[in-house]
Amino acid sequence: MSWDVAIAGGGPAGAIAACRLAEAGRRVVLLERDRGPSHKVCGEFWSVEAQGLLDELADAAPLLPSLGAAPIEGLRLVCGRRAATAPLPFEAWGLSRFRFDDWLLRQAERRGAVIERGRAAHSLESDGAGVRVGTEEEPVTAGAALLATGKHELRGRPRTAAKSDYIGLKLHLRLAEAQDRALDRHVEVVLFEGGYAGLQHVEDGFANLCLLVTRYRFAELGRDWRRLLTWVPHLNLRLAGAVACWPRPLAISGVPFGFMQRNPEAAEVYRVGDQAAVIPSFTGDGMAMALRSGARAAAAILAGESPASFQLRLADTFAPALRLATALSRAGSVPALQGPIVAFSQLFPGLLGYLASRTRAA
């Protein structure tokens, strides 16, 4: 059977595209390598832009609170013993990918998309008339394809960018009561020599810790994640008495932060989510960007726009926020600048809200 559209990857970008295309009457198949809900290395921060894209898919709006998301109203920037706090200039929520991705895939199924869980895409070829997606079983043929595999690359379809030196770790925890109250309704961004961390609540009272650390720093600490968490003063305080939900964190490496897909030769397919652009994770706009790219790819297919034209237009849309976020990330990773950045933010707390608003991709 040949499909109108094949989608490789069932994260937010691929799933919202499947919803939009199936709703418009296209025959859509989505290949998702995990057999059921799974956790991802992700900050799990959802901004007001993300909620706006989702509410139209929900039976009851606003969607994110209805799924149990934790409200986030403030940003706290921390380095050593210094902390600067400011209200966020937009509504935000914390919700796990474990819960959200499963909900959105079920929405795509309700609209008529075929979701093949436990079936991974391994390769993707184009012959000018259509695409052929290789799997462990029979290949899938379609008129068009979306590459929505997130941080994982498909064979023969690498992202044309240098991989970062960071290792990403992610863990859900149940905080001790006093620390849980201190974190309430805030996302904390913690700068330390060799990386940074984000901590916030998600559903059911759990806290999501997601951090990036350089290979060099992690090696210096004996590649021991527990030692890393106690080595960072604020994390040592906040996680005292916490109970981890898993025996060890999820891990990922080599994510090309700052990557933007503009290469026309790679534009035989519609790249969305982290396959289109990778914004530094501290901005908290990755989820909204994934949803926007998937929705716009669906609109491009329905309008007959070519992958190359779509990719360049998407890159132009995301470029300003991506450039600023990348510059801020580089500045924040310089140990000599981390303390002064927090001190300056203490003196001018409105700066944090301003930068948070400017790192939103339109």
N, C-alpha and C positions, 0 to 999 in steps of 0.2 A: 504494500500500500504506500502511495506517495502522499505526503502531507503538504498543506499550504506553508506551514512554518514549523520548523524543529527548533527547540530551545535546549541548549546544553547548560544545565544548572538550575536548581530550584530555590535559590536564595531570593531576597526581595526583588532584585532587578528582573530575573527570569520569570518569577511568579506573577508580578504585576503585569508584565507584558503578556503572559498567557491569559490573564483575566481580560485585558482589553481586547486582544485579538479574538478570543473565543466569543466574547460578547458581541463582536462585530460579525460573527458568522464564519470566521476562518477555521479550518481544520488544523488544530494545533496539537503537537505532542511535545511534552517536556520530559527530559531525561534527568533524573536526580539520583546521584550515586548512593546516597544513604537510604536505607530501607524504611526508616522512621524518623521521628524528630531527633535532632542532635544538637549539641552545643557547638558554638563556633567561637574562635578567638576574635572577640568583638567587644567594643565598649558598651554596646546596647543602649545608646543614648538616642532618643527620638525627639527631634525638634518640631516646632509648629508646622514647618513646611512638610515634613513627613506625614503628620496627622492630616493635613489638608488633602494630600493625595489619597489617603486611605479611607477617609470618612464616606466617600461616595460608594465604596465597596461594601460598607457595613450595613447591617440591618438596623442597627441603632447607633447613632452618632452622639458624642464623639467616641471613636473606636477604641483608642488606646486605653482609656480608663475602664471601658467595658471588658477589656482583656485582663484587667488587674494591674495595669502599669502603675508604677510609683511616681507621684508628681515630683518634679525637680524645678526649684524656683531660683536657686542661687549657685554661683560659681565661687569656689575657694581655691586660690592658687597658693601652693605651699612650697617652701624650700628651707630645709633645716628647721629652725624654730620660728621663722617668719611665716605669716599667713596673711593674704589679702582676700577679702570677701566682697562680692558685689552681686546685686540681683541680676538675673538673666533678662535680656531685653525681649524675650519671647517665651512662650509656654513650652515646656519640655517634659519628657517622661522617660522612665527607665523600664524596659521590658526585654526579657530574654529572647534571643533568637530561637531557642528551643520551643517556646510557646508561639512566637509570632510566625516563624516560617511555616509551621504546620498549619496554622490558621489560614494563611494566604494561599497555600497550595490547595487547601480544601475549597477556598473560594474559586480558584481557577477550575477545579473539577465541577463545581456547581454550575459554572457557566459553559461547560462543554469541552474544556480542554482534557486531553488524556495525559495523566500523570503516571509515568513509569518509574516507580521508586525502586532503588536497588539496581538501577541500570545506568552505568556510567558511560559518558561519551569519551572515547579515546583519541579520535582524530576527526578532522573535518576537512572535506575537499570540495572545491567548486569547479564546475565545468562550463560556467557561463550560462547554462540553462537552468541550473539548480544546484543543490548541495547534497552531499552524501556524508552522513555522520556515522563513523565507525564505532561499534560497541563490541562487547564480548559475544553477543549473539548476532543476528542478522543486522546489516547496516540499515540506517534510516535515511530515506530520501525525501527531499522537500524542495519547494520552490524558493524558500529563503530560510536563513538560520540566524539565531541569536547566540552569541557566545557570552554566557552568564555564569562562568565557573568560579567567580570570585577570585580569591588569592591563588587558586590552583590553575596552572597553565595546561593547555591541551597540547598534545604532541604535534609539533610542526606549526604551532600558533603561539610562539613566545611573545611576551611583551617586550618592545624594543626600548628597554631602560635598564640602567644599572641597578642591581639588587642592593638593598640597604644592608648595613652591618648589624642590624638589630635582630634580636630574638624576642618574639612576642609570647607572653604568658597570660593565661586567663584562668580565674578561679572564682567560684561562687562560695560565699561564706555566710554563716549566721553570726553576727557580731554580738559582743557582750552588750548588756542593756545600756550602759552609760555611753558607750561608743556609738551604739545604734542611734541614740537620741542626738548625739553631736553631729552625726552625718545627715540626719533627717532633712529631706527636701533640698539637698545640695549635691553637686558633683564636685569632687575634689580632684584637682590636677596637681600631682606631687612631683616636683623636679628634684633630681638627684644626679650626682656625678656618674655619667654613663647611661642616663636614660630618664624616663618619666613614667608615671603611673596615673591611672584614673580609677576613682572609687565612687560608687553611687549605689543607691537601692534599685532593685528591680522588683518583680512581683513577689507576693507572699512573704515579704519581709526579708528577703535575701539581699545581700550586697554583692555586686559584681566588681571584682578587681581585675583590671586589665593593664598590663605594663609592657614597656619596651626597654630592653637593656642591651648594650653592646656586647658582642661576643667576648671582647677583651675583659670588660668588667665582670661578666658572668664567669669567665674562666678564672679570674683573680679570686672570686668567691667560691672556688671549687665546684662550679656548676651546681651549686646547692640552692634551690629556690627558697627553702626555709631560711637559710643564712642571708639571702638577699633581702627578704622581707624584714628581718630583724636589723639589718644593716642600715636601712633607711629609717631615720628617727620617727617621722610621722606615721609611716606604715607600722612600725613596731608598736607605737602607741595605739593606733586605731584598731589593730588586729589582735591586741592583747586579749586573751580569753575567747577569741573567735573560734568557731568550729567550722572547718572546711567541709564542703559538701562532697568532694571527691578526694581520692588518695593523693593525687598529684595534679598540677595544673595542665590544661591543654597548652600546646606549644606550636609555634610556627616560626619560620625564619625566611629571610631573603625577600621581604615585601618591598617593592620598588616605590617608596613614597615619593610623591611629586610626579609620577608617571602620567602622561597624557597621550592618548592614542590619536596621532595625526597622520600616520604613514598610509598614503593611498594604496600602496601595494598590499597592505594587510587588510584592506577594507572590502573584502569579498563577502564578509559577514557583518552583521550589526553587533558591535562590541558594547556591552553595557556593564554597569556596576564597576567593580575593580578591574575589569578587563578594558574599560574605557578610560578611567581616571582613578588615581589613588591619592586621596587627600590625607595629609598627616592626621593620625587618629585623635590627637588631643582636641581638634576642633569640634568633634562631635557631629559633623555634617555628612559622614560617610553613608549613613542609612538613608538620609533624604536624597543624597546624590544617586544612590543605587535605584531608589524608587523613581526618581525623575528620569533617569536614563532609560529605564525599562519602559516607562509610559511613553516617552518620546520616540523610542524605537518602534513601538507598536503603532503610533500615529504615523511615523515615516513609512512603514510597510503598507499601511492602509491607504496612504496618499501616493504610493508608488515611487517614493524617494529612494535613490540608490544608497547602498551602504556608505560609499565614499562621501557623498554629500551630507548624509546624516552625521557621520563621524566628525567631519570638519565643523559642522554647525554646533554639535554638542561640545566640542573642544573649545570653541569660541565662547560658549556660554559659561563653561566651568573655569576657564583660564584665570580670570581676575582673582577669584577666591582661592584657587589652587596656588597661584604665585605668592599671595600674601601668607597663606597658611604654611607654605614650604619655608618662606623666609623666617617666619616666627618660630617654626620648629627648629630650624638651624640655630637661631639665636638662643633659644631655650635649652639647647643641648650643649652650649659652651659653659663649662663650670664657672668661669669667672664672671659670666653675665647672669647666672641664675639668681643669686642673691639680690643684685641690684634691680633685676626685673620685678621681683616680688616687692622690694622696698618701694620702688617707683609706683607700683600698683596700689600699695598701701596709701601713698600720698594722693594718688589720683584714681580712686576706685571706679570712676566712670569709664576709665580706659578699658577695663576688662569687658564691660558690657559692649563698648564700641567695637572692640576687636572681635568679640563673639558674633556681633551682627555682620561685620564685614567679611567674615570667613564663611558666610552662607553662600552657596552657589545658587544663582537665580534660576 
